[in-house]
Amino acid sequence: MLPYVPQQPFSVFPDLPGPGGPNSARRVFSRDLLQPGLHRPSRDGEVRARPPCRCNDRPGVRMMPRACTASALINVPVQPLREWLVS
């Protein structure tokens, strides 16, 4: 699903491509951001999460890390994310 390290079990660290090469745009996605993102828009600094949008058939939670020069859109399936959050 989303990579995390056992020493920081409340955060995930997806490796995103960036202008400085692989992993240069690494962002932290905390459980405190992702849990509300299942139900309503949430934000933690430059990282945003939005719930599934039924109006345009987007079934996943959308995570959007932003930086001065780039942004990304990551769609995560709801059920695996929900299961990971409660574990």
N, C-alpha and C positions, 0 to 999 in steps of 0.2 A: 504494500500500500504506500505509505509515506515513510521515508527513512527517519529514524530517531536513534538516539544513543541512550543506553540504559541509565547513564549518569544524569540525564535530563529527560525523564519520562513524560514531562508535561509539554514538550515542544517537539516539532518535527522540523527537519532541515532539508527541504528539497533542493537539489542541485539544479540551478537554472543557468542557461547560457547567458553570458554577459559580454560587454565590449572588451573586457580584459581577458577573455578566454573562458574555458569551462570553469564552473563553480565561482566565478568572480561576482556573480549576482546572488550569492547565497542569502536567503532571508530566513528568519525564524517565524514559524507559524505556531502560536501557542494554543493549547487546548482552550484557554479563555477566549480566544478569537474564534476558533472553529465550532465550539459548542453552540453559541448563539447564532453562528452563521448557518446552522441547519434550519433556523426558523425565521430569522430576520437579518437585515444587513448589519454587519459589525466591522469594526476597524481597530487596528492596533498599529499606530504609527503609519508607515507607508504600505502596510498590508491590509487588504480588505477581503471580506468573505461575504458572499450573497447566497441566499437559499435557492433551491431549485425554482425555476420560473416555469410555471405551467402554461403561461400565455404563449410562449414560443417553443414549447416542447423541449426545454433544457432540463434533463432529469438530475443533473449533478449539482453539487455545491460548487460555486465559482470562486476561486481564490485568485486575487489580483495583487501581486507585489508590484510596486511602482518605484522607480528611481528617477533621477533627473534626466537621464538619457534614454530610458527604456521602460517597458512594462511587459507583463505577461498575463496570460489567462490560463488558469489550470482548472479543468473540470474534474471533480472527484465524485465517484458514485456515492450516493447517500448511505446505503446500507452498510458497506464496509467501513465508512467513516464513522457512522454511529456506533458500530460494534467496537471499533478501536477506542473511541472516546469513553465508552463505559467500562473498558477493560482496565 
